Amino acid sequence: MLDEWGVLVVTILFGCLSRLGPWTGLYGVIRARRKRRLYRYGVMATATRAAMLRGGYVYPDVSGTY
């Protein structure tokens, strides 16, 4: 069996994981809805940031290269 400190450590770990789960699920739902909305409006390829500079974006072409 676990002593008092073991129970404390396990409780803290499971508590942190249980709080992380809903946020991870919410992030996945937001990403999926955004992608579906972009496809609905005809956006098939999204830009990725090229560098940390403002306005520097690259797009993939038909072969998949940027």
mmJSON file of the N, C-alpha and C atoms, coordinates in Angstrom:
{"data_MODEL":{"atom_site":{
"group_PDB":["ATOM","ATOM","ATOM","ATOM","ATOM","ATOM","ATOM","ATOM","ATOM","ATOM","ATOM","ATOM","ATOM","ATOM","ATOM","ATOM","ATOM","ATOM","ATOM","ATOM","ATOM","ATOM","ATOM","ATOM","ATOM","ATOM","ATOM","ATOM","ATOM","ATOM","ATOM","ATOM","ATOM","ATOM","ATOM","ATOM","ATOM","ATOM","ATOM","ATOM","ATOM","ATOM","ATOM","ATOM","ATOM","ATOM","ATOM","ATOM","ATOM","ATOM","ATOM","ATOM","ATOM","ATOM","ATOM","ATOM","ATOM","ATOM","ATOM","ATOM","ATOM","ATOM","ATOM","ATOM","ATOM","ATOM","ATOM","ATOM","ATOM","ATOM","ATOM","ATOM","ATOM","ATOM","ATOM","ATOM","ATOM","ATOM","ATOM","ATOM","ATOM","ATOM","ATOM","ATOM","ATOM","ATOM","ATOM","ATOM","ATOM","ATOM","ATOM","ATOM","ATOM","ATOM","ATOM","ATOM","ATOM","ATOM","ATOM","ATOM","ATOM","ATOM","ATOM","ATOM","ATOM","ATOM","ATOM","ATOM","ATOM","ATOM","ATOM","ATOM","ATOM","ATOM","ATOM","ATOM","ATOM","ATOM","ATOM","ATOM","ATOM","ATOM","ATOM","ATOM","ATOM","ATOM","ATOM","ATOM","ATOM","ATOM","ATOM","ATOM","ATOM","ATOM","ATOM","ATOM","ATOM","ATOM","ATOM","ATOM","ATOM","ATOM","ATOM","ATOM","ATOM","ATOM","ATOM","ATOM","ATOM","ATOM","ATOM","ATOM","ATOM","ATOM","ATOM","ATOM","ATOM","ATOM","ATOM","ATOM","ATOM","ATOM","ATOM","ATOM","ATOM","ATOM","ATOM","ATOM","ATOM","ATOM","ATOM","ATOM","ATOM","ATOM","ATOM","ATOM","ATOM","ATOM","ATOM","ATOM","ATOM","ATOM","ATOM","ATOM","ATOM","ATOM","ATOM","ATOM","ATOM","ATOM","ATOM","ATOM","ATOM","ATOM","ATOM","ATOM","ATOM","ATOM"],
"id":[1,2,3,4,5,6,7,8,9,10,11,12,13,14,15,16,17,18,19,20,21,22,23,24,25,26,27,28,29,30,31,32,33,34,35,36,37,38,39,40,41,42,43,44,45,46,47,48,49,50,51,52,53,54,55,56,57,58,59,60,61,62,63,64,65,66,67,68,69,70,71,72,73,74,75,76,77,78,79,80,81,82,83,84,85,86,87,88,89,90,91,92,93,94,95,96,97,98,99,100,101,102,103,104,105,106,107,108,109,110,111,112,113,114,115,116,117,118,119,120,121,122,123,124,125,126,127,128,129,130,131,132,133,134,135,136,137,138,139,140,141,142,143,144,145,146,147,148,149,150,151,152,153,154,155,156,157,158,159,160,161,162,163,164,165,166,167,168,169,170,171,172,173,174,175,176,177,178,179,180,181,182,183,184,185,186,187,188,189,190,191,192,193,194,195,196,197,198],
"type_symbol":["N","C","C","N","C","C","N","C","C","N","C","C","N","C","C","N","C","C","N","C","C","N","C","C","N","C","C","N","C","C","N","C","C","N","C","C","N","C","C","N","C","C","N","C","C","N","C","C","N","C","C","N","C","C","N","C","C","N","C","C","N","C","C","N","C","C","N","C","C","N","C","C","N","C","C","N","C","C","N","C","C","N","C","C","N","C","C","N","C","C","N","C","C","N","C","C","N","C","C","N","C","C","N","C","C","N","C","C","N","C","C","N","C","C","N","C","C","N","C","C","N","C","C","N","C","C","N","C","C","N","C","C","N","C","C","N","C","C","N","C","C","N","C","C","N","C","C","N","C","C","N","C","C","N","C","C","N","C","C","N","C","C","N","C","C","N","C","C","N","C","C","N","C","C","N","C","C","N","C","C","N","C","C","N","C","C","N","C","C","N","C","C","N","C","C","N","C","C"],
"label_atom_id":["N","CA","C","N","CA","C","N","CA","C","N","CA","C","N","CA","C","N","CA","C","N","CA","C","N","CA","C","N","CA","C","N","CA","C","N","CA","C","N","CA","C","N","CA","C","N","CA","C","N","CA","C","N","CA","C","N","CA","C","N","CA","C","N","CA","C","N","CA","C","N","CA","C","N","CA","C","N","CA","C","N","CA","C","N","CA","C","N","CA","C","N","CA","C","N","CA","C","N","CA","C","N","CA","C","N","CA","C","N","CA","C","N","CA","C","N","CA","C","N","CA","C","N","CA","C","N","CA","C","N","CA","C","N","CA","C","N","CA","C","N","CA","C","N","CA","C","N","CA","C","N","CA","C","N","CA","C","N","CA","C","N","CA","C","N","CA","C","N","CA","C","N","CA","C","N","CA","C","N","CA","C","N","CA","C","N","CA","C","N","CA","C","N","CA","C","N","CA","C","N","CA","C","N","CA","C","N","CA","C","N","CA","C","N","CA","C","N","CA","C","N","CA","C","N","CA","C","N","CA","C"],
"label_alt_id":[null,null,null,null,null,null,null,null,null,null,null,null,null,null,null,null,null,null,null,null,null,null,null,null,null,null,null,null,null,null,null,null,null,null,null,null,null,null,null,null,null,null,null,null,null,null,null,null,null,null,null,null,null,null,null,null,null,null,null,null,null,null,null,null,null,null,null,null,null,null,null,null,null,null,null,null,null,null,null,null,null,null,null,null,null,null,null,null,null,null,null,null,null,null,null,null,null,null,null,null,null,null,null,null,null,null,null,null,null,null,null,null,null,null,null,null,null,null,null,null,null,null,null,null,null,null,null,null,null,null,null,null,null,null,null,null,null,null,null,null,null,null,null,null,null,null,null,null,null,null,null,null,null,null,null,null,null,null,null,null,null,null,null,null,null,null,null,null,null,null,null,null,null,null,null,null,null,null,null,null,null,null,null,null,null,null,null,null,null,null,null,null,null,null,null,null,null,null],
"label_comp_id":["MET","MET","MET","LEU","LEU","LEU","ASP","ASP","ASP","GLU","GLU","GLU","TRP","TRP","TRP","GLY","GLY","GLY","VAL","VAL","VAL","LEU","LEU","LEU","VAL","VAL","VAL","VAL","VAL","VAL","THR","THR","THR","ILE","ILE","ILE","LEU","LEU","LEU","PHE","PHE","PHE","GLY","GLY","GLY","CYS","CYS","CYS","LEU","LEU","LEU","SER","SER","SER","ARG","ARG","ARG","LEU","LEU","LEU","GLY","GLY","GLY","PRO","PRO","PRO","TRP","TRP","TRP","THR","THR","THR","GLY","GLY","GLY","LEU","LEU","LEU","TYR","TYR","TYR","GLY","GLY","GLY","VAL","VAL","VAL","ILE","ILE","ILE","ARG","ARG","ARG","ALA","ALA","ALA","ARG","ARG","ARG","ARG","ARG","ARG","LYS","LYS","LYS","ARG","ARG","ARG","ARG","ARG","ARG","LEU","LEU","LEU","TYR","TYR","TYR","ARG","ARG","ARG","TYR","TYR","TYR","GLY","GLY","GLY","VAL","VAL","VAL","MET","MET","MET","ALA","ALA","ALA","THR","THR","THR","ALA","ALA","ALA","THR","THR","THR","ARG","ARG","ARG","ALA","ALA","ALA","ALA","ALA","ALA","MET","MET","MET","LEU","LEU","LEU","ARG","ARG","ARG","GLY","GLY","GLY","GLY","GLY","GLY","TYR","TYR","TYR","VAL","VAL","VAL","TYR","TYR","TYR","PRO","PRO","PRO","ASP","ASP","ASP","VAL","VAL","VAL","SER","SER","SER","GLY","GLY","GLY","THR","THR","THR","TYR","TYR","TYR"],
"label_asym_id":["A","A","A","A","A","A","A","A","A","A","A","A","A","A","A","A","A","A","A","A","A","A","A","A","A","A","A","A","A","A","A","A","A","A","A","A","A","A","A","A","A","A","A","A","A","A","A","A","A","A","A","A","A","A","A","A","A","A","A","A","A","A","A","A","A","A","A","A","A","A","A","A","A","A","A","A","A","A","A","A","A","A","A","A","A","A","A","A","A","A","A","A","A","A","A","A","A","A","A","A","A","A","A","A","A","A","A","A","A","A","A","A","A","A","A","A","A","A","A","A","A","A","A","A","A","A","A","A","A","A","A","A","A","A","A","A","A","A","A","A","A","A","A","A","A","A","A","A","A","A","A","A","A","A","A","A","A","A","A","A","A","A","A","A","A","A","A","A","A","A","A","A","A","A","A","A","A","A","A","A","A","A","A","A","A","A","A","A","A","A","A","A","A","A","A","A","A","A"],
"label_entity_id":["1","1","1","1","1","1","1","1","1","1","1","1","1","1","1","1","1","1","1","1","1","1","1","1","1","1","1","1","1","1","1","1","1","1","1","1","1","1","1","1","1","1","1","1","1","1","1","1","1","1","1","1","1","1","1","1","1","1","1","1","1","1","1","1","1","1","1","1","1","1","1","1","1","1","1","1","1","1","1","1","1","1","1","1","1","1","1","1","1","1","1","1","1","1","1","1","1","1","1","1","1","1","1","1","1","1","1","1","1","1","1","1","1","1","1","1","1","1","1","1","1","1","1","1","1","1","1","1","1","1","1","1","1","1","1","1","1","1","1","1","1","1","1","1","1","1","1","1","1","1","1","1","1","1","1","1","1","1","1","1","1","1","1","1","1","1","1","1","1","1","1","1","1","1","1","1","1","1","1","1","1","1","1","1","1","1","1","1","1","1","1","1","1","1","1","1","1","1"],
"label_seq_id":[1,1,1,2,2,2,3,3,3,4,4,4,5,5,5,6,6,6,7,7,7,8,8,8,9,9,9,10,10,10,11,11,11,12,12,12,13,13,13,14,14,14,15,15,15,16,16,16,17,17,17,18,18,18,19,19,19,20,20,20,21,21,21,22,22,22,23,23,23,24,24,24,25,25,25,26,26,26,27,27,27,28,28,28,29,29,29,30,30,30,31,31,31,32,32,32,33,33,33,34,34,34,35,35,35,36,36,36,37,37,37,38,38,38,39,39,39,40,40,40,41,41,41,42,42,42,43,43,43,44,44,44,45,45,45,46,46,46,47,47,47,48,48,48,49,49,49,50,50,50,51,51,51,52,52,52,53,53,53,54,54,54,55,55,55,56,56,56,57,57,57,58,58,58,59,59,59,60,60,60,61,61,61,62,62,62,63,63,63,64,64,64,65,65,65,66,66,66],
"pdbx_PDB_ins_code":[null,null,null,null,null,null,null,null,null,null,null,null,null,null,null,null,null,null,null,null,null,null,null,null,null,null,null,null,null,null,null,null,null,null,null,null,null,null,null,null,null,null,null,null,null,null,null,null,null,null,null,null,null,null,null,null,null,null,null,null,null,null,null,null,null,null,null,null,null,null,null,null,null,null,null,null,null,null,null,null,null,null,null,null,null,null,null,null,null,null,null,null,null,null,null,null,null,null,null,null,null,null,null,null,null,null,null,null,null,null,null,null,null,null,null,null,null,null,null,null,null,null,null,null,null,null,null,null,null,null,null,null,null,null,null,null,null,null,null,null,null,null,null,null,null,null,null,null,null,null,null,null,null,null,null,null,null,null,null,null,null,null,null,null,null,null,null,null,null,null,null,null,null,null,null,null,null,null,null,null,null,null,null,null,null,null,null,null,null,null,null,null,null,null,null,null,null,null],
"Cartn_x":[0.83,0.0,0.872,0.261,0.963,0.888,1.963,1.924,1.312,1.347,0.701,1.34,2.661,3.345,3.091,2.999,2.696,1.309,0.358,-1.001,-1.018,-0.265,-0.2,0.372,1.461,2.092,1.155,0.532,-0.384,-1.584,-2.102,-3.241,-2.88,-1.702,-1.277,-1.083,-0.454,-0.236,-1.554,-2.461,-3.751,-4.583,-4.452,-5.159,-4.689,-3.369,-2.836,-3.266,-3.217,-3.62,-5.105,-5.915,-7.351,-7.694,-6.889,-7.128,-6.577,-5.577,-4.992,-5.868,-6.6,-7.414,-8.452,-9.294,-10.295,-9.685,-8.568,-7.931,-7.378,-6.828,-6.322,-7.475,-8.582,-9.749,-10.316,-10.372,-10.868,-9.975,-8.666,-7.73,-7.966,-8.182,-8.447,-9.745,-10.781,-12.064,-11.921,-11.223,-11.029,-10.264,-9.213,-8.438,-9.28,-10.074,-10.898,-11.965,-12.591,-13.609,-12.999,-11.802,-11.133,-10.809,-10.283,-9.935,-11.178,-12.253,-13.493,-14.068,-13.983,-14.483,-13.65,-12.329,-11.484,-11.799,-11.966,-12.302,-13.656,-14.599,-15.926,-15.832,-14.918,-14.77,-13.742,-13.247,-12.39,-10.905,-10.485,-9.061,-8.546,-7.709,-7.218,-5.82,-5.051,-3.7,-3.521,-3.134,-2.909,-1.43,-1.137,0.242,0.872,2.173,2.941,3.949,4.287,5.21,6.596,7.219,8.531,9.631,9.523,10.52,9.802,10.533,9.928,9.697,9.91,9.683,8.201,7.767,6.366,6.114,5.059,4.651,5.381,6.187,6.913,6.193,5.442,4.684,5.024,4.95,5.166,3.934,3.68,2.543,3.041,2.4,2.8,2.235,3.0,2.487,1.878,1.606,0.898,1.736,3.072,3.916,4.172,3.791,3.958,5.149,5.939,7.11,6.691,7.467,7.134,7.988],
"Cartn_y":[-1.189,0.0,1.249,2.339,3.609,4.296,4.964,5.755,7.118,8.017,9.32,10.116,10.089,10.842,10.242,8.937,8.287,8.652,8.672,9.071,10.526,11.375,12.79,12.964,12.272,12.385,11.865,10.735,10.171,11.087,11.652,12.569,13.813,14.356,15.552,15.231,14.102,13.741,13.523,12.755,12.522,13.793,14.663,15.942,16.819,16.862,17.654,17.086,15.767,15.14,15.325,15.293,15.451,16.881,17.841,19.22,19.479,18.721,18.896,18.293,17.236,16.534,17.396,18.126,18.957,20.046,20.618,21.655,21.064,19.863,19.205,18.878,18.405,18.125,19.377,20.461,21.727,22.23,22.104,22.517,21.717,20.409,19.578,19.949,20.255,20.661,21.988,22.927,24.236,24.082,23.273,23.065,22.398,21.399,20.691,21.611,22.425,23.352,24.387,24.883,25.875,25.275,24.059,23.411,23.156,22.708,22.465,23.755,24.851,26.138,26.645,26.484,26.909,26.117,24.801,23.989,24.377,24.75,25.143,26.393,27.301,28.537,28.432,27.235,27.014,27.129,27.262,27.343,25.916,25.495,24.127,24.011,25.08,25.049,26.262,26.018,27.119,27.465,28.706,29.175,28.828,28.641,28.48,29.607,29.988,31.104,30.694,31.5,31.18,31.446,32.537,32.9,33.723,34.231,35.044,36.486,36.727,38.053,38.254,39.472,39.762,39.63,38.962,38.854,37.792,36.985,35.94,34.615,34.264,33.012,32.216,30.908,30.028,29.139,28.753,27.897,26.644,25.505,24.291,24.321,23.738,23.63,22.247,21.9,20.639,19.43,19.507,18.378,18.267,19.281,19.226,19.983,20.545,21.322,22.768,23.458,24.848,25.808],
"Cartn_z":[0.0,0.0,0.0,-0.34,-0.364,0.996,1.322,2.549,2.24,3.195,3.004,1.867,1.779,0.727,-0.652,-0.728,-2.002,-2.506,-1.586,-1.955,-2.412,-1.742,-2.12,-3.521,-3.812,-5.136,-6.224,-6.013,-7.006,-7.206,-6.153,-6.256,-7.051,-6.794,-7.535,-9.013,-9.315,-10.72,-11.461,-10.864,-11.517,-11.586,-10.615,-10.644,-11.789,-11.989,-13.104,-14.445,-14.571,-15.833,-16.105,-15.066,-15.281,-15.672,-15.279,-15.707,-17.108,-17.518,-18.838,-19.932,-19.626,-20.615,-21.31,-20.587,-21.27,-22.153,-21.723,-22.55,-23.842,-23.757,-24.958,-25.913,-25.384,-26.218,-26.855,-26.098,-26.629,-27.751,-27.596,-28.642,-29.924,-29.791,-30.965,-31.658,-30.897,-31.483,-32.214,-31.637,-32.279,-33.581,-33.585,-34.816,-35.902,-35.521,-36.501,-37.085,-36.241,-36.741,-37.672,-37.349,-38.204,-39.568,-39.569,-40.833,-41.677,-41.047,-41.78,-42.348,-41.575,-42.053,-43.229,-43.167,-44.282,-45.541,-45.421,-46.589,-47.166,-46.321,-46.8,-47.665,-47.319,-48.086,-49.203,-49.476,-50.626,-50.359,-49.136,-48.819,-48.672,-49.609,-49.586,-48.989,-48.984,-48.422,-47.523,-46.312,-45.391,-45.356,-45.103,-45.052,-43.717,-43.759,-42.531,-42.449,-41.249,-41.051,-41.515,-42.376,-42.926,-41.908,-41.199,-40.191,-39.137,-38.213,-37.173,-37.659,-38.923,-39.492,-39.757,-39.745,-40.04,-41.54,-41.898,-43.294,-44.082,-43.472,-44.187,-44.091,-45.123,-45.132,-46.376,-46.284,-47.433,-47.599,-48.816,-49.139,-49.835,-49.608,-50.327,-51.753,-52.688,-54.056,-54.25,-55.492,-55.784,-55.367,-55.501,-55.156,-53.661,-52.889,-51.448,-50.933,-51.839,-51.398,-51.159,-50.359,-50.015,-50.797],
"occupancy":[1.0,1.0,1.0,1.0,1.0,1.0,1.0,1.0,1.0,1.0,1.0,1.0,1.0,1.0,1.0,1.0,1.0,1.0,1.0,1.0,1.0,1.0,1.0,1.0,1.0,1.0,1.0,1.0,1.0,1.0,1.0,1.0,1.0,1.0,1.0,1.0,1.0,1.0,1.0,1.0,1.0,1.0,1.0,1.0,1.0,1.0,1.0,1.0,1.0,1.0,1.0,1.0,1.0,1.0,1.0,1.0,1.0,1.0,1.0,1.0,1.0,1.0,1.0,1.0,1.0,1.0,1.0,1.0,1.0,1.0,1.0,1.0,1.0,1.0,1.0,1.0,1.0,1.0,1.0,1.0,1.0,1.0,1.0,1.0,1.0,1.0,1.0,1.0,1.0,1.0,1.0,1.0,1.0,1.0,1.0,1.0,1.0,1.0,1.0,1.0,1.0,1.0,1.0,1.0,1.0,1.0,1.0,1.0,1.0,1.0,1.0,1.0,1.0,1.0,1.0,1.0,1.0,1.0,1.0,1.0,1.0,1.0,1.0,1.0,1.0,1.0,1.0,1.0,1.0,1.0,1.0,1.0,1.0,1.0,1.0,1.0,1.0,1.0,1.0,1.0,1.0,1.0,1.0,1.0,1.0,1.0,1.0,1.0,1.0,1.0,1.0,1.0,1.0,1.0,1.0,1.0,1.0,1.0,1.0,1.0,1.0,1.0,1.0,1.0,1.0,1.0,1.0,1.0,1.0,1.0,1.0,1.0,1.0,1.0,1.0,1.0,1.0,1.0,1.0,1.0,1.0,1.0,1.0,1.0,1.0,1.0,1.0,1.0,1.0,1.0,1.0,1.0,1.0,1.0,1.0,1.0,1.0,1.0],
"B_iso_or_equiv":[0.0,0.0,0.0,0.0,0.0,0.0,0.0,0.0,0.0,0.0,0.0,0.0,0.0,0.0,0.0,0.0,0.0,0.0,0.0,0.0,0.0,0.0,0.0,0.0,0.0,0.0,0.0,0.0,0.0,0.0,0.0,0.0,0.0,0.0,0.0,0.0,0.0,0.0,0.0,0.0,0.0,0.0,0.0,0.0,0.0,0.0,0.0,0.0,0.0,0.0,0.0,0.0,0.0,0.0,0.0,0.0,0.0,0.0,0.0,0.0,0.0,0.0,0.0,0.0,0.0,0.0,0.0,0.0,0.0,0.0,0.0,0.0,0.0,0.0,0.0,0.0,0.0,0.0,0.0,0.0,0.0,0.0,0.0,0.0,0.0,0.0,0.0,0.0,0.0,0.0,0.0,0.0,0.0,0.0,0.0,0.0,0.0,0.0,0.0,0.0,0.0,0.0,0.0,0.0,0.0,0.0,0.0,0.0,0.0,0.0,0.0,0.0,0.0,0.0,0.0,0.0,0.0,0.0,0.0,0.0,0.0,0.0,0.0,0.0,0.0,0.0,0.0,0.0,0.0,0.0,0.0,0.0,0.0,0.0,0.0,0.0,0.0,0.0,0.0,0.0,0.0,0.0,0.0,0.0,0.0,0.0,0.0,0.0,0.0,0.0,0.0,0.0,0.0,0.0,0.0,0.0,0.0,0.0,0.0,0.0,0.0,0.0,0.0,0.0,0.0,0.0,0.0,0.0,0.0,0.0,0.0,0.0,0.0,0.0,0.0,0.0,0.0,0.0,0.0,0.0,0.0,0.0,0.0,0.0,0.0,0.0,0.0,0.0,0.0,0.0,0.0,0.0,0.0,0.0,0.0,0.0,0.0,0.0],
"pdbx_formal_charge":[null,null,null,null,null,null,null,null,null,null,null,null,null,null,null,null,null,null,null,null,null,null,null,null,null,null,null,null,null,null,null,null,null,null,null,null,null,null,null,null,null,null,null,null,null,null,null,null,null,null,null,null,null,null,null,null,null,null,null,null,null,null,null,null,null,null,null,null,null,null,null,null,null,null,null,null,null,null,null,null,null,null,null,null,null,null,null,null,null,null,null,null,null,null,null,null,null,null,null,null,null,null,null,null,null,null,null,null,null,null,null,null,null,null,null,null,null,null,null,null,null,null,null,null,null,null,null,null,null,null,null,null,null,null,null,null,null,null,null,null,null,null,null,null,null,null,null,null,null,null,null,null,null,null,null,null,null,null,null,null,null,null,null,null,null,null,null,null,null,null,null,null,null,null,null,null,null,null,null,null,null,null,null,null,null,null,null,null,null,null,null,null,null,null,null,null,null,null],
"auth_seq_id":[1,1,1,2,2,2,3,3,3,4,4,4,5,5,5,6,6,6,7,7,7,8,8,8,9,9,9,10,10,10,11,11,11,12,12,12,13,13,13,14,14,14,15,15,15,16,16,16,17,17,17,18,18,18,19,19,19,20,20,20,21,21,21,22,22,22,23,23,23,24,24,24,25,25,25,26,26,26,27,27,27,28,28,28,29,29,29,30,30,30,31,31,31,32,32,32,33,33,33,34,34,34,35,35,35,36,36,36,37,37,37,38,38,38,39,39,39,40,40,40,41,41,41,42,42,42,43,43,43,44,44,44,45,45,45,46,46,46,47,47,47,48,48,48,49,49,49,50,50,50,51,51,51,52,52,52,53,53,53,54,54,54,55,55,55,56,56,56,57,57,57,58,58,58,59,59,59,60,60,60,61,61,61,62,62,62,63,63,63,64,64,64,65,65,65,66,66,66],
"auth_comp_id":["MET","MET","MET","LEU","LEU","LEU","ASP","ASP","ASP","GLU","GLU","GLU","TRP","TRP","TRP","GLY","GLY","GLY","VAL","VAL","VAL","LEU","LEU","LEU","VAL","VAL","VAL","VAL","VAL","VAL","THR","THR","THR","ILE","ILE","ILE","LEU","LEU","LEU","PHE","PHE","PHE","GLY","GLY","GLY","CYS","CYS","CYS","LEU","LEU","LEU","SER","SER","SER","ARG","ARG","ARG","LEU","LEU","LEU","GLY","GLY","GLY","PRO","PRO","PRO","TRP","TRP","TRP","THR","THR","THR","GLY","GLY","GLY","LEU","LEU","LEU","TYR","TYR","TYR","GLY","GLY","GLY","VAL","VAL","VAL","ILE","ILE","ILE","ARG","ARG","ARG","ALA","ALA","ALA","ARG","ARG","ARG","ARG","ARG","ARG","LYS","LYS","LYS","ARG","ARG","ARG","ARG","ARG","ARG","LEU","LEU","LEU","TYR","TYR","TYR","ARG","ARG","ARG","TYR","TYR","TYR","GLY","GLY","GLY","VAL","VAL","VAL","MET","MET","MET","ALA","ALA","ALA","THR","THR","THR","ALA","ALA","ALA","THR","THR","THR","ARG","ARG","ARG","ALA","ALA","ALA","ALA","ALA","ALA","MET","MET","MET","LEU","LEU","LEU","ARG","ARG","ARG","GLY","GLY","GLY","GLY","GLY","GLY","TYR","TYR","TYR","VAL","VAL","VAL","TYR","TYR","TYR","PRO","PRO","PRO","ASP","ASP","ASP","VAL","VAL","VAL","SER","SER","SER","GLY","GLY","GLY","THR","THR","THR","TYR","TYR","TYR"],
"auth_asym_id":["A","A","A","A","A","A","A","A","A","A","A","A","A","A","A","A","A","A","A","A","A","A","A","A","A","A","A","A","A","A","A","A","A","A","A","A","A","A","A","A","A","A","A","A","A","A","A","A","A","A","A","A","A","A","A","A","A","A","A","A","A","A","A","A","A","A","A","A","A","A","A","A","A","A","A","A","A","A","A","A","A","A","A","A","A","A","A","A","A","A","A","A","A","A","A","A","A","A","A","A","A","A","A","A","A","A","A","A","A","A","A","A","A","A","A","A","A","A","A","A","A","A","A","A","A","A","A","A","A","A","A","A","A","A","A","A","A","A","A","A","A","A","A","A","A","A","A","A","A","A","A","A","A","A","A","A","A","A","A","A","A","A","A","A","A","A","A","A","A","A","A","A","A","A","A","A","A","A","A","A","A","A","A","A","A","A","A","A","A","A","A","A","A","A","A","A","A","A"],
"auth_atom_id":["N","CA","C","N","CA","C","N","CA","C","N","CA","C","N","CA","C","N","CA","C","N","CA","C","N","CA","C","N","CA","C","N","CA","C","N","CA","C","N","CA","C","N","CA","C","N","CA","C","N","CA","C","N","CA","C","N","CA","C","N","CA","C","N","CA","C","N","CA","C","N","CA","C","N","CA","C","N","CA","C","N","CA","C","N","CA","C","N","CA","C","N","CA","C","N","CA","C","N","CA","C","N","CA","C","N","CA","C","N","CA","C","N","CA","C","N","CA","C","N","CA","C","N","CA","C","N","CA","C","N","CA","C","N","CA","C","N","CA","C","N","CA","C","N","CA","C","N","CA","C","N","CA","C","N","CA","C","N","CA","C","N","CA","C","N","CA","C","N","CA","C","N","CA","C","N","CA","C","N","CA","C","N","CA","C","N","CA","C","N","CA","C","N","CA","C","N","CA","C","N","CA","C","N","CA","C","N","CA","C","N","CA","C","N","CA","C","N","CA","C","N","CA","C","N","CA","C","N","CA","C"],
"pdbx_PDB_model_num":[1,1,1,1,1,1,1,1,1,1,1,1,1,1,1,1,1,1,1,1,1,1,1,1,1,1,1,1,1,1,1,1,1,1,1,1,1,1,1,1,1,1,1,1,1,1,1,1,1,1,1,1,1,1,1,1,1,1,1,1,1,1,1,1,1,1,1,1,1,1,1,1,1,1,1,1,1,1,1,1,1,1,1,1,1,1,1,1,1,1,1,1,1,1,1,1,1,1,1,1,1,1,1,1,1,1,1,1,1,1,1,1,1,1,1,1,1,1,1,1,1,1,1,1,1,1,1,1,1,1,1,1,1,1,1,1,1,1,1,1,1,1,1,1,1,1,1,1,1,1,1,1,1,1,1,1,1,1,1,1,1,1,1,1,1,1,1,1,1,1,1,1,1,1,1,1,1,1,1,1,1,1,1,1,1,1,1,1,1,1,1,1,1,1,1,1,1,1]
}}}
